[in-house]
Each structure stands twice: as structure tokens, then as C-alpha cells.
Amino acid sequence: MKQIVELAHQAGAKVLIDSAQSVSHMRVDLRSLNPDRFAFSGHKVFGPMGIGVLYGNEDLLNETEPWQGGGNMIKDVTFEHT
């Protein structure tokens, strides 16, 4: 994975690692891997359903708009605005 991240960065790509299937089975060194984002769901690490982790570079996370809202993210829903 580290080599893939390095090659992607060399090409100018941003890297998101979806570790949902592996995070509970193997040690992860995010400093060594250096992904731009890293995600996994909580129930895969024996947590409650419906939670998860999105780790990433703070500047990159701040410039990324949510693509889908849900839960308590939305105060009002109308045909004109959410």
C-alpha cells in the first residue's frame, strides 16, 4: 500500500484508503503510509453500527464538501434548500 500511495502522489493524485476490511486485522501506520484520507466503519472494529472514522489532512478535509447529508447534519429540508 505504501508503494501505491507514493506512486499516486508522484502522479499528483490524492489517496483515500478504505480500510474497512483490514483495520481490525492488521496494524496500520498512517505516518508511514501517508494517505491523504483513511476511512473505516466502526462496526468493523467492534463498535456500534452507524459510526466510522475519516482521518485526513486537515486542510484537505476542510476544503471537501460533504457529498451526501444525513443524520443530524441537516436542520431543515425543503424543496428549495437543505
N, CA, C and O of each residue as an XYZ file, in Angstrom:
328
protein
N       0.826     -1.179      0.000
C       0.000      0.000      0.000
C       0.875      1.250      0.000
O       0.564      2.225     -0.684
N       1.948      1.228      0.749
C       2.831      2.398      0.806
C       3.355      2.747     -0.592
O       3.401      3.919     -0.965
N       3.743      1.738     -1.351
C       4.258      1.972     -2.704
C       3.159      2.551     -3.611
O       3.429      3.437     -4.422
N       1.954      2.062     -3.478
C       0.834      2.580     -4.275
C       0.581      4.045     -3.936
O       0.376      4.862     -4.834
N       0.592      4.383     -2.639
C       0.381      5.767     -2.216
C       1.481      6.655     -2.783
O       1.195      7.740     -3.290
N       2.735      6.213     -2.706
C       3.853      7.002     -3.228
C       3.712      7.236     -4.730
O       3.914      8.354     -5.203
N       3.367      6.192     -5.484
C       3.194      6.333     -6.927
C       2.043      7.278     -7.267
O       2.143      8.085     -8.191
N       0.962      7.169     -6.520
C      -0.177      8.052     -6.748
C       0.194      9.503     -6.475
O      -0.151     10.389     -7.258
N       0.888      9.752     -5.383
C       1.318     11.116     -5.061
C       2.272     11.663     -6.122
O       2.198     12.840     -6.474
N       3.158     10.820     -6.628
C       4.076     11.253     -7.692
C       3.311     11.688     -8.935
O       3.754     12.576     -9.663
N       2.172     11.067     -9.175
C       1.335     11.405    -10.327
C       0.399     12.574    -10.032
O      -0.346     13.002    -10.914
N       0.426     13.099     -8.800
C      -0.421     14.229     -8.433
C      -1.797     13.857     -7.930
O      -2.657     14.723     -7.770
N      -2.017     12.568     -7.676
C      -3.328     12.114     -7.213
C      -3.438     12.207     -5.691
O      -2.440     12.126     -4.975
N      -4.651     12.375     -5.224
C      -4.952     12.278     -3.797
C      -5.347     10.843     -3.509
O      -5.941     10.178     -4.359
N      -5.024     10.362     -2.321
C      -5.245      8.950     -1.993
C      -6.172      8.808     -0.793
O      -5.937      9.398      0.262
N      -7.224      8.020     -0.966
C      -8.097      7.607      0.126
C      -7.945      6.103      0.270
O      -8.136      5.358     -0.691
N      -7.603      5.661      1.466
C      -7.536      4.229      1.745
C      -8.791      3.847      2.515
O      -9.048      4.368      3.600
N      -9.569      2.935      1.947
C     -10.734      2.381      2.625
C     -10.259      1.106      3.317
O     -10.016      0.087      2.671
N     -10.134      1.180      4.625
C      -9.560      0.075      5.386
C     -10.606     -0.723      6.150
O     -10.286     -1.373      7.144
N     -11.850     -0.678      5.695
C     -12.934     -1.337      6.422
C     -12.685     -2.823      6.646
O     -13.041     -3.358      7.696
N     -12.082     -3.489      5.678
C     -11.892     -4.930      5.808
C     -10.605     -5.307      6.530
O     -10.480     -6.434      7.009
N      -9.645     -4.387      6.619
C      -8.343     -4.770      7.178
C      -8.019     -4.157      8.537
O      -7.187     -4.698      9.266
N      -8.653     -3.047      8.896
C      -8.216     -2.306     10.076
C      -8.321     -3.117     11.372
O      -7.545     -2.887     12.299
N      -9.241     -4.035     11.452
C      -9.357     -4.830     12.681
C      -8.436     -6.057     12.671
O      -8.356     -6.778     13.665
N      -7.750     -6.292     11.566
C      -6.914     -7.488     11.443
C      -5.418     -7.203     11.380
O      -4.609     -8.110     11.572
N      -5.041     -5.951     11.112
C      -3.623     -5.657     10.965
C      -3.304     -4.259     11.485
O      -4.157     -3.372     11.508
N      -2.078     -4.095     11.892
C      -1.610     -2.807     12.383
C      -1.468     -1.836     11.211
O      -1.007     -2.216     10.134
N      -1.867     -0.583     11.427
C      -1.797      0.431     10.385
C      -0.944      1.591     10.890
O      -1.221      2.152     11.950
N       0.081      1.946     10.141
C       0.948      3.078     10.464
C       0.666      4.185      9.459
O       1.242      4.202      8.371
N      -0.216      5.107      9.819
C      -0.624      6.150      8.886
C       0.498      7.119      8.571
O       0.527      7.677      7.474
N       1.409      7.335      9.482
C       2.545      8.208      9.186
C       3.421      7.606      8.099
O       3.942      8.319      7.242
N       3.578      6.307      8.141
C       4.382      5.640      7.121
C       3.642      5.575      5.783
O       4.231      5.828      4.732
N       2.356      5.236      5.822
C       1.579      5.127      4.587
C       1.363      6.490      3.916
O       1.411      6.597      2.691
N       1.126      7.521      4.720
C       0.926      8.889      4.260
C      -0.235      9.067      3.273
O      -0.072      9.735      2.251
N      -1.404      8.479      3.563
C      -2.540      8.735      2.668
C      -3.108     10.122      2.936
O      -2.892     10.694      4.004
N      -3.826     10.652      1.971
C      -4.494     11.938      2.179
C      -5.735     11.763      3.042
O      -6.110     12.653      3.805
N      -6.368     10.596      2.907
C      -7.525     10.239      3.733
C      -7.480      8.744      4.021
O      -6.936      7.950      3.254
N      -8.076      8.393      5.160
C      -8.118      6.994      5.596
C      -9.461      6.794      6.272
O      -9.826      7.575      7.151
N     -10.203      5.770      5.886
C     -11.556      5.595      6.411
C     -11.830      4.142      6.765
O     -11.296      3.215      6.157
N     -12.690      3.976      7.778
C     -13.213      2.648      8.095
C     -14.477      2.800      8.912
O     -14.692      3.839      9.536
N     -15.314      1.780      8.917
C     -16.573      1.821      9.655
C     -16.375      1.262     11.061
O     -15.565      0.363     11.285
N     -17.132      1.816     11.994
C     -16.987      1.458     13.397
C     -17.312      0.010     13.714
O     -16.661     -0.602     14.560
N     -18.315     -0.541     13.043
C     -18.704     -1.908     13.398
C     -17.621     -2.916     13.025
O     -17.622     -4.031     13.546
N     -16.696     -2.550     12.134
C     -15.601     -3.455     11.775
C     -14.560     -3.554     12.889
O     -13.750     -4.480     12.903
N     -14.581     -2.601     13.823
C     -13.689     -2.660     14.982
C     -14.506     -2.849     16.260
O     -14.129     -2.402     17.343
N     -15.634     -3.527     16.088
C     -16.497     -3.936     17.192
C     -17.162     -2.765     17.906
O     -17.494     -2.854     19.088
N     -17.356     -1.663     17.175
C     -18.086     -0.516     17.689
C     -19.536     -0.583     17.248
O     -19.940     -1.548     16.598
N     -20.324      0.428     17.591
C     -21.731      0.425     17.196
C     -21.901      0.659     15.700
O     -21.025      1.222     15.043
N     -23.025      0.226     15.180
C     -23.363      0.461     13.777
C     -23.606      1.951     13.570
O     -24.048      2.650     14.482
N     -23.319      2.422     12.383
C     -23.645      3.797     12.023
C     -22.574      4.818     12.334
O     -22.784      6.010     12.110
N     -21.420      4.384     12.849
C     -20.332      5.331     13.089
C     -19.127      4.896     12.262
O     -19.082      3.775     11.754
N     -18.170      5.775     12.134
C     -16.968      5.440     11.398
C     -15.909      6.500     11.613
O     -16.092      7.442     12.384
N     -14.808      6.331     10.922
C     -13.674      7.239     11.050
C     -13.279      7.731      9.666
O     -13.161      6.944      8.727
N     -13.078      9.024      9.550
C     -12.446      9.609      8.386
C     -11.277     10.424      8.899
O     -11.454     11.480      9.507
N     -10.086      9.923      8.647
C      -8.854     10.573      9.065
C      -8.261     11.245      7.844
O      -8.338     10.704      6.741
N      -7.675     12.405      8.023
C      -7.026     13.016      6.873
C      -6.350     14.316      7.210
O      -6.434     14.826      8.327
N      -5.680     14.832      6.214
C      -5.032     16.124      6.282
C      -6.101     17.183      6.534
O      -7.080     17.260      5.792
N      -5.924     17.995      7.566
C      -6.966     18.946      7.963
C      -7.309     19.931      6.851
O      -8.487     20.212      6.628
N      -6.322     20.455      6.157
C      -6.600     21.402      5.076
C      -7.418     20.750      3.968
O      -8.364     21.350      3.457
N      -7.063     19.543      3.601
C      -7.794     18.833      2.551
C      -9.222     18.508      2.999
O     -10.162     18.636      2.214
N      -9.387     18.091      4.256
C     -10.728     17.797      4.771
C     -11.591     19.054      4.806
O     -12.781     18.997      4.494
N     -11.001     20.193      5.183
C     -11.760     21.442      5.258
C     -12.219     21.936      3.894
O     -13.240     22.618      3.805
N     -11.496     21.614      2.833
C     -11.902     22.085      1.504
C     -12.836     21.105      0.792
O     -13.269     21.370     -0.329
N     -13.149     19.981      1.430
C     -14.011     18.973      0.827
C     -15.424     19.101      1.382
O     -15.646     18.961      2.585
N     -16.375     19.369      0.492
C     -17.774     19.474      0.893
C     -18.379     18.073      1.053
O     -18.021     17.166      0.302
N     -19.286     17.882      2.014
C     -19.978     16.584      2.115
C     -20.743     16.302      0.832
O     -21.389     17.199      0.290
N     -20.682     15.081      0.339
C     -21.388     14.739     -0.896
C     -22.804     14.269     -0.608
O     -23.658     14.263     -1.494
N     -23.045     13.878      0.630
C     -24.377     13.403      0.995
C     -24.595     13.715      2.462
O     -23.728     13.437      3.291
N     -25.733     14.284      2.789
C     -26.029     14.600      4.174
C     -26.918     13.549      4.803
O     -27.603     12.795      4.112
N     -26.897     13.514      6.114
C     -27.759     12.575      6.812
C     -27.644     12.773      8.304
O     -26.905     13.640      8.769
N     -28.355     11.991      9.035
C     -28.289     12.078     10.480
C     -28.665     13.455     10.975
O     -29.699     13.999     10.587
N     -27.839     14.020     11.822
C     -28.095     15.346     12.378
C     -27.367     16.453     11.624
O     -27.174     17.539     12.168
N     -26.960     16.199     10.382
C     -26.267     17.220      9.593
C     -27.220     18.273      9.056
O     -26.789     19.376      8.723
N     -28.498     17.960      8.966
C     -29.457     18.836      8.294
C     -30.467     19.364      9.310
O     -31.100     18.588     10.027
N     -30.615     20.692      9.367
C     -31.611     21.291     10.256
C     -32.992     21.282      9.626
O     -33.964     20.879     10.266
N     -33.089     21.727      8.366
C     -34.370     21.844      7.672
C     -34.258     21.237      6.286
O     -33.219     21.334      5.634
N     -35.325     20.618      5.849
C     -35.390     20.085      4.492
C     -36.620     20.674      3.818
O     -37.746     20.509      4.287
N     -36.380     21.367      2.703
C     -37.477     21.890      1.880
C     -37.145     21.542      0.436
O     -36.073     21.007      0.153
N     -38.065     21.846     -0.479
C     -37.768     21.614     -1.899
C     -36.694     22.569     -2.398
O     -36.003     22.261     -3.370
N     -36.538     23.724     -1.754
C     -35.580     24.723     -2.222
C     -34.209     24.612     -1.564
O     -33.217     25.066     -2.135
N     -34.134     24.013     -0.365
C     -32.880     24.097      0.392
C     -32.781     22.962      1.430
O     -33.776     22.544      2.021
N     -31.586     22.501      1.618
C     -31.325     21.594      2.756
C     -30.218     22.168      3.586
O     -29.831     21.575      4.593
